[in-house]
Amino acid sequence: MKNLGFWHELKKPIVGLSPMDGVTDYPYRHIQKKYGHPDVVYTEFATVEGFCRGVEKVLDDFLYDEAQRPIVAQIYGTTPKFFRETATALCQLGFDGIDINMGCPAKSVAHSGAGAALILTPKLAQQILKATKAGVGDWQNGKTVRDCSHITQKLTQEIERRHQQLPKKYQQHDRPIPVTVKTRVGFDIKVIQNWIKTLLEIEPVAIAIHGRTLKQGYGGTADWEEIGKAVQTAKGSNTMIFGNGDVHSRQQALEKVKQYSVDGVLIGRSTFGNPWVFQDQEVDIHTSAGVAVEHSQFFEDIFKHRENYRFLPMRKHLGWYIKGIPNATDIRVQLVQADSAQQVHDILKSHQLIS
Ligand SMILES: Cc1cc2nc3c(=O)[nH]c(=O)nc-3n(C[C@H](O)[C@H](O)[C@H](O)COP(=O)(O)O)c2cc1C
């Protein structure tokens, strides 16, 4: 198995930040990495169809800085040739790994056959995995986005610009870039053992499994027994298995590792407003409030020069940072109307949450 890459250099057990659309953008990852030090972070998922049709906004999903390494770009879609070209582009953008989303339950994704719907089309899922690996191979054999017929001129230029700014080490064509999958235990019923076997045939370096079916969405509880079955099925292969779902602390992640023999755990929702979850560190509300301001400022610095810039996507984080305060309704009402980092600062200061 080639392209093991950074995954096999990480100290086990691995505890990483799960990809979350609308949440794990560049500023979020920056803050999580700085205060929580997760072993690995993923981008929000990005559409390969959109990317190969020249939707420039998709490139925002692929913004990161060197402090975020190792960083994995997550992609979704249904068209193998677009996965192949996007994979080559992600290599050129300097990512440490590429992850394929085979777990998203959202109608807008699954109705097109992408995300968790791929569990129902195992042959297509295999073709997508193969195509993504082939795209990495293309890069390693010297190809670049200039050789990708679907990637527009404008995106090509931006990818080349970012590539030039990478440290030399990440500009090399011969670095290993592992391909992984993130999925669920089934579509409407739990089929993890057969599904895992299908994926293992194409040898992804790791498979992260959220212990719910697509039908469950985010309801009910994650079934870690099913994740444990996947670990048994994968035994003897070189593919690592990560568990995911309803983990609320580092301690709990380590218990899951012990109980189910997973190679690692991804934590999603428990990181909201709480990067410290990765260290099981308790912080007071003043610390959280200070980081809320820092996060807001970082968000503004990164995106404010954009056409159609809005502070709106930042507001949900503010509510999460202050969720520990009793009687926070007043503060919350003010924060959800904030339009700048300065306003966030002023609101939190007026409530004596920061000095
Ligand atoms: C708002 C939100 C967005 C999500 N977006 C993605 C995504 O882009 N890619 C993905 O693989 N999973 C996505 N997920 C699923 C999470 O990565 C994770 O599998 C799920 O939340 C269960 O883990 P948790 O209980 O630790 O949150 C998303 C979940 C949430 C709540």
The ligand as an SDF file (V2000), in Angstrom:
LIG
                    3D

 31 33  0  0  0  0  0  0  0  0999 V2000
  -23.1860   21.0670   11.1090 C   0  0  0  0  0  0  0  0  0  0  0  0
  -22.5770   19.7630   10.6840 C   0  0  0  0  0  0  0  0  0  0  0  0
  -21.9520   19.6800    9.4610 C   0  0  0  0  0  0  0  0  0  0  0  0
  -21.3630   18.4790    9.0560 C   0  0  0  0  0  0  0  0  0  0  0  0
  -20.6800   18.4270    7.8660 N   0  0  0  0  0  0  0  0  0  0  0  0
  -19.9590   17.3150    7.5520 C   0  0  0  0  0  0  0  0  0  0  0  0
  -19.0860   17.3250    6.4350 C   0  0  0  0  0  0  0  0  0  0  0  0
  -18.9190   18.3110    5.7110 O   0  0  0  0  0  0  0  0  0  0  0  0
  -18.4070   16.1740    6.1740 N   0  0  0  0  0  0  0  0  0  0  0  0
  -18.5420   15.0440    6.9590 C   0  0  0  0  0  0  0  0  0  0  0  0
  -17.9020   14.0340    6.6900 O   0  0  0  0  0  0  0  0  0  0  0  0
  -19.3410   15.0360    8.0260 N   0  0  0  0  0  0  0  0  0  0  0  0
  -20.0200   16.1430    8.3600 C   0  0  0  0  0  0  0  0  0  0  0  0
  -20.7680   16.1500    9.4950 N   0  0  0  0  0  0  0  0  0  0  0  0
  -20.7720   14.9780   10.3920 C   0  0  0  0  0  0  0  0  0  0  0  0
  -19.6960   15.0880   11.4780 C   0  0  0  0  0  0  0  0  0  0  0  0
  -18.4040   15.0960   10.9220 O   0  0  0  0  0  0  0  0  0  0  0  0
  -19.7880   13.9000   12.4500 C   0  0  0  0  0  0  0  0  0  0  0  0
  -19.6560   12.7240   11.7050 O   0  0  0  0  0  0  0  0  0  0  0  0
  -21.1100   13.8770   13.2150 C   0  0  0  0  0  0  0  0  0  0  0  0
  -21.4660   15.1610   13.6880 O   0  0  0  0  0  0  0  0  0  0  0  0
  -21.0420   12.9050   14.4150 C   0  0  0  0  0  0  0  0  0  0  0  0
  -19.9840   13.2400   15.2680 O   0  0  0  0  0  0  0  0  0  0  0  0
  -20.2300   14.0710   16.6460 P   0  0  0  0  0  0  0  0  0  0  0  0
  -21.2860   13.3140   17.4180 O   0  0  0  0  0  0  0  0  0  0  0  0
  -18.8930   14.0790   17.3190 O   0  0  0  0  0  0  0  0  0  0  0  0
  -20.7090   15.4190   16.2500 O   0  0  0  0  0  0  0  0  0  0  0  0
  -21.4120   17.3270    9.9040 C   0  0  0  0  0  0  0  0  0  0  0  0
  -22.0710   17.4220   11.1330 C   0  0  0  0  0  0  0  0  0  0  0  0
  -22.6320   18.6220   11.5370 C   0  0  0  0  0  0  0  0  0  0  0  0
  -23.3140   18.6880   12.8810 C   0  0  0  0  0  0  0  0  0  0  0  0
  1  2  1  0
  2  3  1  0
  2 30  2  0
  3  4  2  0
  4  5  1  0
  4 28  1  0
  5  6  2  0
  6  7  1  0
  6 13  1  0
  7  8  2  0
  7  9  1  0
  9 10  1  0
 10 11  2  0
 10 12  1  0
 12 13  2  0
 13 14  1  0
 14 15  1  0
 14 28  1  0
 15 16  1  0
 16 17  1  0
 16 18  1  0
 18 19  1  0
 18 20  1  0
 20 21  1  0
 20 22  1  0
 22 23  1  0
 23 24  1  0
 24 25  2  0
 24 26  1  0
 24 27  1  0
 28 29  2  0
 29 30  1  0
 30 31  1  0
M  END
$$$$
